[in-house]
C-alpha cells in the first residue's frame, strides 16, 4: 500500500474525529551543531487540525502557532505550559509530523523532564512511509 492510500484510509476512518488529530511542528534554535538536541530552545510550536472539508484539501483546517516570548528566564517553560493547555483542551487521538520521531518527540521529552511537565505521553511510534512521516499515538 502506498503512503497516500494509507493516509486517505486513516483520514476516512477518523472523519468524525478529525479535530482530535494534530499535525505538529517545532522550530528551534540550534545552539551548538556538534551537540544534537543539547540546549536547543523551542522558538515556536505549530499545530494544525481539521474541522471540516475533504481529505487532502486545505479548507477546513485550523492552524495555531505558539511563540517564545523571549530567550530569557522561564519563557520556554511558559511556552510549553501553554502548549500543554492546548493539548488538554484538544485531547488528541494522535499526532503526525515530518521527522517527529527522530527530533520533535525527543526534544519534547527532554523539555518535559527539564521543566517537570506532563506535556504528552507517547507509547507507540508507527512508521508509515520511507519519507520519515510518523503517527504517534498518545498513552491512555
Secondary structure, 3 states (H helix, E strand, C coil): CCHHHHHHHHHHHCHHHHHHEEEEEEEEECCCCCCCCCCCEEEEEEEEEECCCCCCCCCCEEEEEEECCCCCCCHHHHHHHHHHHHHHHHCCCEEEEECHHHHHHHHHHHHHHHHCCCCCCEEEEEECCCCCEEEEEECC
